[in-house]
Amino acid sequence: MTSGRRGFTLLELMVALVLVLAVAAVTYALLVQNQRVSRRQVEHAGLQDNVRTGALIVANELREIGFDSIPPAAGLGIGASVSPDLLVMQPGRLEYKAMRGVGFTCAAPGSGQLRLRKGTLLGLRQPEAGDSMTAHVEGDLATGADDAWVHAAIMAVGPGACDDGSPALALTVAFASASAPSLMVVGGPVRFFEVMELRYYQSGGKSWLGLRSISAGGVIEPMLGPLADSTAAQRGFTFTYLDRNGAATTVPNEVREVSWMMKGVTDGAVRNAGASPLSRDSLTLSTSVALRNTLR
């Protein structure tokens, strides 16, 4: 007896194979496209986060830099002067005094020593040997014309006691003016600083903005990046130093504002649209901070 069941013909098999291959090709193209879109979104999100975070970190780091004018009426015997916190000013490198905290004197200042009340210290950390500092000189309490911030170097830090017996930090200091301690008052503020460096550099085949503590003898470490590689036409990161009129200057005493431009790039190459070639996408951001104590 003959069965009514039969197999597929060669033509039917070929048609089915073509349909399966067509569906597979469309599915593969969709998967590849989704992968490209997903990778591009991840790279762009990382790029935007990198540039945004970098702008905030640099701004916070530089927000307290400034210059301190000593008026002739301060009675310090050194006349009017300006001592800026900017130490080295280059397009791709900045050395500066970064404020790390503030304290208040709790005993009569001596010629080479200050005592700060430990309970009122504020900031990122306690003062350390090698830091610089500025102490407020009050002079005549009835007028502010002779008030000044006087620079000093911190030579050593140890335990001490306030006039009322409460714990204190005893700072051995070297003042820029020998007459400054006699014009200070108990309870006056003292700011202490760490010398830092921000520098644009290359490492591992990529460009970065690095940060290091010069006071602590630290090594440069990447803080922001990757950034665009510098060319003759454009830098991946550039500092610009502006005077009171908004013009670029190279004189530290004239600087009233520090601006910077950063051009971040994606960590890897991405394809932005269609069949465009793979390339590292970029995002440029410019911002600035005004120096502390700036009067335009």
Secondary structure, DSSP 8 states (H G I E B T S, - for coil): ---S-----HHHHHHHHHHHHHHHHHHHHHHHHHHHHHHHHHHHHHHHHHHHHHHHHHHHHHTT-BEEEE-GGG--SS-SEEEESEEEEETTEEEEEEEEEEEEB-S---SSEEEEEGGG-EESS---TT-EEEEEE---TT-STT-EEEEEEEEEEEEEE-TTS-EEEEEEEEESSTTTGGG--TT-EEEEEEEEEEEEEEETTEEEEEEEETTTT---EEEEEEE----SS--SEEEEEE-TTS-B---GGG--EEEEEEEEE-SS-B--STT---B--EEEEEEEEE-BT---
